[in-house]
Amino acid sequence: MKGTKVEFINDEKYLIAKVSGDIDAYHSADIKKEIRENMISSDKEKVIIDLSEVNYIDSAGLGSLVAILKDARMNNKLLYLMSPKQSVMRVFEMTRLDKVFNIISSVEEI
């Protein structure tokens, strides 16, 4: 995943996956696999995907996030997307996925 990476922060209350780079056709499968594995093995009920350092997302990236959301629900976990940049947020709004995901600005909103 050159240029794109996922860093996990095991907070006291949340599992936080901080993604940096692009979530696109080249990287989305690896990102999805990493987040899914950590989410399922974590004892944390609330999972946050920090998008503050994501510059670009395409349809493959959106599909990966939807798959992660489905897995979260199947495993009784709550998934939040945090701090997407305006350009990324616009993609969620255009696809109406902003109505599907819990999108927050900070952990204080949970």
N, C-alpha and C positions, 0 to 999 in steps of 0.2 A: 504494500500500500504506500508506495513512494509518494510523498507530498500530502497524503491523507493518513491520519492516525486517530486511534481511539485510546484515551487514557481513562482508567477507572479510578474513581475516588470512593472509597468505602466509608462514607460518612456514618455518624452514629445512627441517623434515622433513615437515610436514603442510600441507594446505589446510584452513583452519578457516573454517566458515561460522557466524557468531554470529547466531542468530535472536532477535529480541525482539518481544513482542506475542503475538498469537494465530495459530495455524496452523489456520484454519477454511475453510469453503466460500468465504468472501469473499477470502481471501488465498492459499490453498494453491496455486493455479495459478501465480501470480506467483513465489511462493517456489520452487516446483519448477523453473520455467524458469530463474531466476537461479542456483540451485545447480547444476542440470544443466550449464548453459553453462560456468560457472567450473570445475566438476569435470572435464568432458571436455577443456577447453583447458589444464588444469593438467598440469604434468609430475610432480606429486606423486602417489605411489601410495596414500597414506593420506589419507582425507578425514574430517574431524570436523565433525559438525553440533552446535554448542553450543546446548543447549536450556535453559540455566540461567535465561534471561529470558523463557521461554515460559510463559504462565499457563494457556493453554487449547489443547486440540487436539481436533478432531472427526473423524468418519469420512473426510471429504474430506482433512483434513490427514494422517491415517494413510495414505490411498491415495497421496498425493503422496510421502511418505517411502518407501513400498514401491516406487514407480516409480523414485525416485532410487537405491534399493538395487539394483534390477534393472539400471539403467544403469551403476552402479558395477561390478557383476560383469561386465557385457558389455565394459567397458573395462579390466578387470584392475585394479580399484582396490578397496581395503578401506575400508568405510564404518563409522564409529563414531558413536553418539549419545552426547553427553556431558552429564552433570549435569542430567537432567530433574528438575523439581520433583516433589514427592510426588504432587500431583494429576495431573500428566501421566504419571508412572510408573504410576499406578494404571490409567490407560487402556491402556497397553501390557500390563500384567499381565492385565487383564480380557479382552483380545482375544488373549492369548497371543503377542503380537508381541515380548514381551521374550525369547522363545526364538528369534526370527528375527534380531533386530538385536543387534549388539555394543554393549551399553550400558555405559559407563564413567563413573567419577566424576571422573577427571582424566587428562591426557595421560600421566602416569607409568604408567598401567595398560596402555599399548600396548607 
